[in-house]
Amino acid sequence: MNTEVLIVGAGPTGMTLANELQLAGVPAVVVDKLPKRSELSKAGGVQSRTLEALDQRGLLEPLLATGDYPISAGHFAGIPLSLEHARHRLPWRSVPQVAMERFLEQHLAAHGVHVRRGLDLTGLSQDDDGVTATFADGTVLRSRYLVAADGGHSTVRTLLGAAFPGRAGTVTMVAADVRLRGADAPVMHTSSKDGHWAQIFLLGTDPEGRPLRRLVLGGPGSLPRDVPVTEDEIRDGLRAVFGTRLELLELRYARRITNAARQAAQYRHGRVFLAGDAAHVHLPLGAQGMNTGMQDAINLGWKLAAVVRGQTPESLLDSYHAERHPVGEIVLRNVQAQSLLLDREGTRDPDVLATRELFTALLQQQDVQRYVGDLLSGMAVRYPIPGAGTHPLIGLPAPDPKLGSTRLHELLRSARGVLLDPAGEFGELAERWSDRVDRIGQCPGTEPMLVRPDGYVCWAGEPADLAAALRRWFGEPH
Ligand SMILES: Cc1cc2nc3c(=O)[nH]c(=O)nc-3n(C[C@H](O)[C@H](O)[C@H](O)COP(=O)(O)OP(=O)(O)OC[C@H]3O[C@@H](n4cnc5c(N)ncnc54)[C@H](O)[C@@H]3O)c2cc1C
């Protein structure tokens, strides 16, 4: 074996996974076909649950210290969405993907994990003991497990012949990073009588402190994906929607995006796992793709580490598909709903316009704001925890109580499990898992709960079930 886990792809998914494995002390190699990190502008938003996950690993403060990342205004299909009522501690922020990737790569390097670049995976085979990966330059790497974090056009997925059902793109839109004169609101969605529409969000500021915005243009007559976007096309698109009200001052970057929507039927293929865009692709609406990929990695990382260390049986790895596939499905569905509400092809279909009007009214309701805010931010994710009972905390991200001078999230920095034991009744039992699980006995006012390394509650409530939960998630005691 060259390493325990080979991660193909050093995007946000691959690097988040590499960080989880380095925290657990499990040897991993990250490879990427690009000779240097991509500076292309893609994701602009990081959602509450991802911010919480970064905070749990002690990475949020250092990330936010690398730039000015304002809190974003929420929206659903461009309809402004107040996030005030969503269940979040850390509201959605405009952190560009470029900044996220730069930060993760530097953080990994500081911990001795260096992305091996210029390695283009071209071949893959697996047997009972491991996976053999071959690369265009003749390099061969053998690992016990391989994770495909190689994006929407995943070579690994193709080499596996993995089913990737869904729909091919039927229409394209233009996504661009721009400076504009005349744009004032943080979120704008405007359409013209002939079906052209534009969405504009504040992304942040450029080095001179001037507002940078993400512009999405759509409507009738979309061009094929591979046709380059021109500055004239953007000016024409703006004119079609806004007349002379808005003016393009600077175009920094543009690409065509499609409404293709696909999800891998299986996230696990023996010793190979699909994660991030390699497992699910959809229109980038509501800032979810990068976030979902990073959450896939956080779900998979500690499980791979536990199995590689021989602490838990291999079957723990099946819970990755069981937990993350339904999350991807929910993301795809809400993106499809948003894509319809956008009237993406500019049909001006009265049914679509009426539905959008109804949604605009519904999104004024606090309960709806909370529901949709939780959905987009990842806060609504609840993992199925078999045999864990019905306590309302089970399967949810653990609340972050203050435990004396520290917080639960600080305890999760080392990616170990945490047992909150306010009455001090589980000391003897927990001692048997003390190499994997930290027990906090001094936490008056909190509920007893067992928290997995990814921050999700896997036991609460019934004391008699605790030993079974410790066994299931952390393996046999030492
Ligand atoms: C315009 C736009 C706006 C977006 N906005 C948002 C947003 O606001 N919020 C959000 O959460 N998401 C957003 N997304 C989606 C987000 O960009 C993706 O979901 C994210 O990049 C997925 O990360 P990943 O690490 O899974 O894959 P990628 O970022 O695609 O990384 C895959 C990596 O694998 C490497 N690779 C590919 N093939 C091979 C190979 N054969 N061998 C070795 N390496 C290989 C690639 O070079 C690449 O570095 C947006 C996307 C676009 C296009």
The ligand as an ORCA input file, in Angstrom:
! r2SCAN-3c Opt
* xyz 0 1
  C     -21.265     29.451    -11.213
  C     -21.294     28.500    -10.055
  C     -21.720     28.951     -8.807
  C     -21.763     28.094     -7.725
  N     -22.174     28.574     -6.516
  C     -22.196     27.764     -5.434
  C     -22.460     28.284     -4.129
  O     -22.679     29.484     -3.942
  N     -22.422     27.437     -3.071
  C     -22.155     26.110     -3.231
  O     -22.166     25.366     -2.226
  N     -21.837     25.586     -4.453
  C     -21.846     26.381     -5.552
  N     -21.468     25.880     -6.770
  C     -21.144     24.452     -6.900
  C     -19.691     24.160     -6.507
  O     -18.816     24.919     -7.292
  C     -19.399     22.666     -6.672
  O     -20.437     21.939     -6.071
  C     -18.044     22.303     -6.040
  O     -16.980     22.738     -6.836
  C     -17.910     20.781     -5.871
  O     -16.695     20.506     -5.253
  P     -15.930     19.119     -5.492
  O     -14.697     19.200     -4.657
  O     -16.875     18.008     -5.267
  O     -15.578     19.098     -7.040
  P     -14.666     20.102     -7.881
  O     -14.630     21.441     -7.243
  O     -15.146     20.009     -9.278
  O     -13.209     19.495     -7.768
  C     -12.849     18.323     -8.465
  C     -11.342     18.264     -8.588
  O     -10.994     16.997     -9.159
  C      -9.959     17.185    -10.103
  N     -10.026     16.083    -11.089
  C     -10.985     15.881    -12.025
  N     -10.707     14.772    -12.745
  C      -9.547     14.273    -12.262
  C      -8.738     13.156    -12.599
  N      -9.051     12.331    -13.601
  N      -7.603     12.929    -11.899
  C      -7.242     13.764    -10.888
  N      -7.974     14.857    -10.530
  C      -9.107     15.105    -11.198
  C     -10.268     18.545    -10.723
  O      -9.103     19.115    -11.291
  C     -10.768     19.325     -9.513
  O      -9.734     20.043     -8.863
  C     -21.389     26.732     -7.883
  C     -20.946     26.282     -9.134
  C     -20.887     27.150    -10.204
  C     -20.412     26.653    -11.537
*
